[in-house]
Amino acid sequence: MGASATSIKALADRLDRSYSAVHDDVAVLADHGIVKFRRDGAAKQPFVPYETIAFDITGRAPAATEESDPFARPHPSASYTCRSALISEEG
């Protein structure tokens, strides 16, 4: 992805997303300690201080019943697992 973004606005421009959407996403990641910030004048420069971040997410959905979906056959709970890793070029 190249050099670090110089600001949240620069990151939003790079991702072709609205500033407010990127700001909200970065704020959530910062709340969980995944993204950190450097001050550069008035701008907050987001960066990831890790070489690798691995996510392991498991989700479950309740089994369909005739009451919730009259056309569904009863089946065990649906489940999925997602594994992902983000690699940062910044140290």
Protein Blocks (a to p, Z undefined) as FASTA:
>chain_A
ZZadfbfklmmmmnopafklmmmmmmmmmmnomaccddehjbccdddfbfbdcddddddd
ddddfklomkbccddddddddddddddfbZZ
